[in-house]
Each structure stands twice: as C-alpha cells, then as structure tokens.
Amino acid sequence: MNKVRPKDKKEVSDDLKRVFDNFDATSTIDDAKNKAKYFVEKWESSYTCFTLASDENALEYLFTYIKLPKEVIKLIYTTNSIGNLNKNVKKQEKINCYLRKKFVVIKNFEQSNWGEYPVSNYNPLGR
C-alpha cells in the first residue's frame, strides 16, 4: 500500500479485503485465485507491482489458509487482532500516553474486535 496513490488507497484496500475474504465454508482456492486475478486485471495498469499476484504458485501459497479448519483460521485471526492491539498501544506510548488512555484503547479494541473472533469454545484436542 506504500506505493498506492492516496486517492486510490481506499478502493485498493477494499478490493484487497474482498480478495482475502474467504472464511465461509464454501470458500475454495480456485474462487480466491479468481478474485486475485480480477484484482490484478483491475489495478495492474496503474500499479505494476500488483502483477506479481497473478503467479499461480504464489497464489497457491497465499491461499493455503483456506485448506485449514475454520477453527484454526479463527485462531490465526485472533492472533492478528492481538498484534493489532499491541500496535495501537505502542502508538499511544509514542505520544506519551497516560495509563488511562491505554486502558481506553484496550477497551475499544475489545468492544470492536474481540467478539468477532471468539475462540473460547475451541478445543484443539476435541475433548
């Protein structure tokens, strides 16, 4: 996204979200590849760096998460959410944030993200 013009960032970001939104039970790697190819066709004339996404081997590698059980995918995204929380807390630290503001950042994160990827009922051992 660093090489994308500011006027295109929102649209490119939305298109990328659609490419990687493969979390329902009917998602297949072929569907994901088709989304990626559409993305490349749409943006390659403006941004040549996106042409790398049309490589079959690269796409197969990028979408291996689709083969995983849905519970594991939720765990991966929970980990990413925790990383996002840490990033926001560090960002507040850089601007000399007080402890109270950090608490507010964490509470906002919990309210907006935590319920979206619940993992409390996941039992990896099946017991």
C-alpha positions in Angstrom: 0.0 0.0 0.0 3.0 2.3 0.3 3.2 2.7 -3.5 -0.5 3.3 -3.9 -1.6 6.9 -4.6 -3.6 8.4 -1.7 -6.7 8.8 -3.9 -6.7 5.1 -4.7 -5.9 3.7 -1.2 -9.5 3.2 0.0 -10.6 1.4 -3.2 -7.5 -0.7 -3.4 -7.8 -1.6 0.3 -11.5 -2.6 -0.2 -10.6 -4.7 -3.2 -7.8 -6.5 -1.3 -10.2 -7.2 1.6 -12.6 -8.9 -0.9 -9.7 -11.0 -2.3 -8.7 -12.4 1.1 -12.3 -12.7 2.5 -12.5 -16.5 2.1 -13.8 -17.6 5.5 -17.1 -19.2 4.8 -17.5 -23.0 4.5 -17.9 -22.8 0.7 -14.6 -21.0 0.0 -12.2 -22.7 -2.4 -8.7 -21.8 -3.5 -10.0 -21.5 -7.1 -12.5 -18.9 -6.0 -9.8 -17.0 -4.2 -7.5 -17.2 -7.2 -10.2 -15.8 -9.4 -10.7 -12.9 -7.0 -7.0 -12.2 -7.1 -6.9 -12.3 -10.9 -9.7 -9.9 -11.1 -7.9 -7.6 -8.7 -4.7 -7.8 -10.8 -6.6 -7.1 -14.0 -8.3 -4.1 -12.5 -5.1 -2.5 -11.0 -2.1 -3.7 -13.0 -2.3 -0.8 -15.5 -1.9 1.7 -12.6 0.4 -0.3 -10.3 2.8 -2.8 -11.9 3.8 -4.2 -8.5 0.4 -6.0 -8.4 1.3 -8.2 -11.4 3.2 -10.5 -9.0 -0.1 -11.6 -7.6 -1.0 -13.3 -10.9 1.7 -16.0 -10.4 -0.1 -19.4 -9.9 2.5 -20.7 -7.4 2.4 -17.5 -5.4 -1.4 -17.6 -5.3 -1.5 -21.2 -4.2 0.9 -20.3 -1.3 -1.1 -17.2 -0.4 -4.4 -19.0 -0.1 -3.2 -22.2 1.8 -5.1 -20.9 4.8 -8.4 -21.9 3.0 -7.4 -25.6 3.4 -7.2 -25.2 7.2 -10.1 -26.0 9.5 -12.3 -22.9 10.2 -11.4 -23.0 13.9 -7.7 -22.7 13.1 -8.4 -19.8 10.8 -10.2 -18.0 13.7 -7.2 -18.6 15.9 -4.9 -17.1 13.3 -7.1 -14.0 13.0 -7.3 -13.7 16.8 -3.5 -13.6 16.9 -3.5 -10.9 14.2 -6.0 -9.0 16.3 -3.8 -9.2 19.3 -0.9 -7.9 17.2 -3.1 -5.0 16.1 -3.9 -4.2 19.7 -0.2 -4.2 20.6 0.4 -1.9 17.7 -2.2 0.6 18.9 -0.9 0.5 22.4 2.7 1.2 21.2 1.3 4.0 19.0 -0.2 5.6 22.1 3.1 5.1 24.0 4.9 7.1 21.3 2.8 10.1 22.0 3.3 10.0 25.8 0.0 8.4 26.5 -1.1 8.1 30.1 -2.2 4.7 31.5 -5.8 5.7 31.4 -5.7 6.3 27.6 -4.1 2.9 27.1 -6.9 1.4 29.1 -9.4 3.1 26.7 -7.5 1.8 23.7 -7.7 -1.7 25.0 -11.5 -1.4 25.9 -12.2 0.0 22.5 -10.4 -2.9 20.9 -12.3 -5.5 23.0 -15.6 -3.9 22.1 -14.9 -3.7 18.4 -12.9 -6.9 17.7 -13.0 -9.5 20.4 -16.5 -10.7 19.9 -15.8 -11.1 16.1 -13.4 -13.9 16.5 -14.4 -15.9 19.6 -12.1 -18.8 20.4 -13.2 -19.7 23.9 -15.2 -22.7 22.7 -12.4 -24.1 20.6 -10.9 -27.3 21.8 -8.0 -28.3 19.6 -7.8 -31.8 21.2 -11.5 -32.5 20.6 -12.2 -33.4 24.2 
